[in-house]
């Protein structure tokens, strides 16, 4: 092996190793758009939690709001209960929300006009869309497992674009005493929001 070949092999090995190490501490899936670096919203509204796990919604809404407020990434957080109150009293905002979730579910894309209307109704320049992917006590390979999974999308309410999105889950094995799902959700939300723009200034 020549010196040049040996050097190239070493560089490739180091890059692969650093990629593996970086992946170990990160999220299962994460995407950040080019606008994320200059994205500094002042108010973030958490839209009503979606997903098939109805029993988890109130707990997840409470947890995400608390973790986001504690992170101090934005000056103001509009929690889901306040968002719901606005939609119940404003028909245009409610219609925009229905359209937004429908388009998101069918296409995976953020509907620009609906996002702008929602942001305007809530006085927010960013929206956080959260979905519960897992909320269960299950048994796998002889082990009792508690599992919570979430996906998040951060939307610029000024132009309707998705700035950042991520998916992750946490799980814990147990023998007799079931772990508290809210505690797991708090850990998960904290892990995810660490990677969310904007970075602390």
N, C-alpha and C positions, 0 to 999 in steps of 0.2 A: 504494500500500500504506500503510495507516494505521500509526501508531506501535505500537498494540496488536497488530496482525497481524504486523508485523515482529518484535516481541518474542517472540510465540508461535512464529514460524518459527525464530527463533534458538535458543530453548529446545529445540524438537524436534530441530533439527539437532545441537545439542551432545549431547543424550541419545543419538541414533543413533550419533554419532561415538564417544562414550565406550564404547558397547556394542560397537562394532566393534573398538576398540582393546583392550578387556578380553578379547574373544574370541580375539584373536591370540595372547595369551600363555598361554591356559588349556588345558584338556583338551577332547578331542572331545566327550565327554559327561560330565556330572557332576550328581549330585543329592544334596542334603543335607536330611535330615529335621529337623523342628522340635526334636527332642531332642538334636541334635548340639552345641548351644551349652553345654549343661550336662553333656556326656558326658565323664567323666574316668576311664576304666578304668585299673587298675593292671597287669593282665596281659592280653596279647593272644596268642592261639594262632593260628598259620597252619595252616589245614586243608590236606590233601593237594591239590596242584595238579590241576585238571581241564582238560579240553580234548582235542582230537584229536592234538595234537603230542606224542607219547610221548617222543621224543628230547629234548624241551626241559624236561621236568618237573624233573629233578634240578638243572639249571642255574638254572631260575627259582626253585625252592624255596630254593636257596642264596643267590641274589641278593636276593630279597625279604626274607629273614630278616636278612641283613647290613645292607641299607639301612634296614630298620625299627629295628634295634638302634641303628644310628648316628644315627637321627633323634631318639632319646630321647623319643619321644612317650608311651611307657609305661615303667613300672619294669622289667617283665619281658616277654620275648618267648619263647613256646614254639615252637620251630622244627618244621617238618613231620616230620622224622625222629623226634623225640620224641613227636609226636602219633601217628604210625604205630605206634610201640612200644606206646603205651597202648591203641590200638584192637585190636592183635593179642593182647593179654592180657586184655582186658575185653570180653566178649560184648555186654553191654548197650550199651556205648559204641559198639561196631562197628555194631550194629543201628541205633542212633540216627543214626550217620553215613550209613549206606546210605539210611535214610528221608529224612534231611535233603537229601542230594544229589538223590535221586529227585524230591522235591517241588520243589526249586529248579529242576531241569531242566524239569519239566513245567508249573509254574505261574509261575516267576520270583519266588515268594514265599519268605520264611523261615518254616520250620515251627517254631512256638514251642516245643512240648514237646521236640522233638529238639535244638534249639539249647541249651535249658536243660540237658538231660542231657549234651550234649557239653561244655559249659562246666564243669559240675560235675565230670565225669570228668577234665578237664584242669587243674582249679584255675584257670580263666581266666574273667574277667568280660567278655571281648570275643573275637570270632572274626573272622578275616580270610579271606574266600573269594576265591581267585584263579583265574582261567581264562586259558589261553593262546589267543588268537584268531588270532595269526599268528606264524610262526617259519620264515622262508623266504628263500632266495636266488632271485630271479626276474629276468625281463627284461621291461621295459616301454618301448615307444617307442624301442627301440635302446639303452636304458641298462640296465646291470647294477645291481640294487637288492637290498640286504639289508633285511629288514623284520621287526620284532617288534611284536606287539600284545597287550595285556593288558586284562582287566577285573577290577575289584576290588569286593567288597562288605564293608563293615564292619558287624558284627552285635553288638548288645547281648546277651550271653549270659545276662543276668539276666531279660530279658523276651522275648527272641527276635526283637526288632524290628530291621529294617535301618536303620542310622543314616545311612549314606553309601554311595554307589556311584559308580563312574566307569569310563570306558572310554577308552583312548588307544593310539596307536601311534607308533613312530618308524621312520624309514627313512633309509638312506644309500646314495648312488650310489658306484660304484667302477669302475675300469678293469680291473685285473688281480688285485690282492690283495683277497681278501674281508675285509670288516670282521668282527671277532669278535662273534658273536651275544650272548655273555655281557656284553660291554661295552655293546652296545646295550640289553640288558635292564636293566643297572644304571642307565643314563641314564633309561630309561623308568620304572623303579620309583621312582627319585628324584624325577622330575617329578610322578608321581602322588601319592606319599606326602606331598609338600609341601602338598597340598590336603586331606589327610585329617585329620579331627578325631581326637583333641583337639588344640587349638592348644597350643603350648609355653607353659608358665606360668612 
